[in-house]
Amino acid sequence: MLDKDYWQNRYEQIQTGWDAGRITTPIKTYFDQVTNKDAKILIPGCGNAHEATYLFENGFTQVYLCDWARAPLEQFAQQNPSFPKEQLICANFFELTLTNFDYIIEQTFFCAIDPMLRPLYAKKTAQLLKKDGRLIGLLFNEQLQLDRSGPPFGGNKAEYMTYFQEYFTYLYIENCYNSIKPRQGAELFVKLVK
């Protein structure tokens, strides 16, 4: 069910309830502290990519967007005409070959994939990051009661640790103190270092 046509239809029908409409506070706060504007950043399952808009407007030059659905990438390109088109990638995240990223941003992609793919997600993020590269973002925690029949899929810290501990030497997965209002108490902030 969760194939590229499913996601394309969701965007075409504007069924994007996960979209916060702007970069979320935790990710903004983190990247406001990053001084290397040449850092190579990947946003998988980028959707409307509010994070990319913010980063690009603040001088980050190597932001790459990946989504299976073409619609959000086309909309992003229209709204950000000076953004490099070669950094917009319409592809399956699990088939990406571009590597050596300094950062991968996780914002509602992990919760949208089939939970059976979570171990593969952890392995793939590690493959795409360079040594000392970081996975930064947010995961839903067990306090959020989610329907297991479709996305978003929830989980908890203990579960997430099992996926990532094999590939990352530093694992910070803790309650997020500055989530946006609708998600307060329902998110874990993640900082993992390869």
C-alpha positions, 0 to 999 in steps of 0.5 A: 500500500505504501508505494510511490502512487499512494504518496503521490495521491496523498499530495495531489488530494492535499491529504497531508495532515502531518505537515506542520507548515513550517520547520519544526522548533527542534530541528530549527533550534539544532540547525541554528547552531550549525556553523558549517553552511557547506555541510551536506544534508539529506532530507528523506521523505522530504514532503513539502520540505519546510526544513530545506526552505529554512536551511537554504534561506539561511545559507546552507548550500548542499541540502538534498531532498528525496521523496518517492512522490513527485508532487511535493518536489515539483511544488518545492521547486516552484516555491524555491526557483533558485534551489539547485534542481539536481538536489531534488531527488525523486526516488525510493530512499532505500535505493539511494546511492549518493553518500557521504552526508554530514547530516540526515534529517528525520522528520515524519519519514520513519513513522511513514514507512512500513515498520518492517523496514525500520531495521533497513532504515537504520542500516541505510542511514548509516550507509549514506552518512560519512564517518561522524555523520549525524542522524538528527530529528524526531521520532514519535514516542509510546505516549502517542497512541497511533493506529497500527493499520496505517501511518503514522506508525509509533514506537518507543525508545527501547524499540528504536535503540535496537535498530540503531545501536549496531550502526551508531556509536553515540545514541541520544534518544530522549523526550523532546522538550521543544516540540511544536504544540500539537506534538508536545509530549509525543516526540523523542529528539534523536541525535545519532553519530555514525 
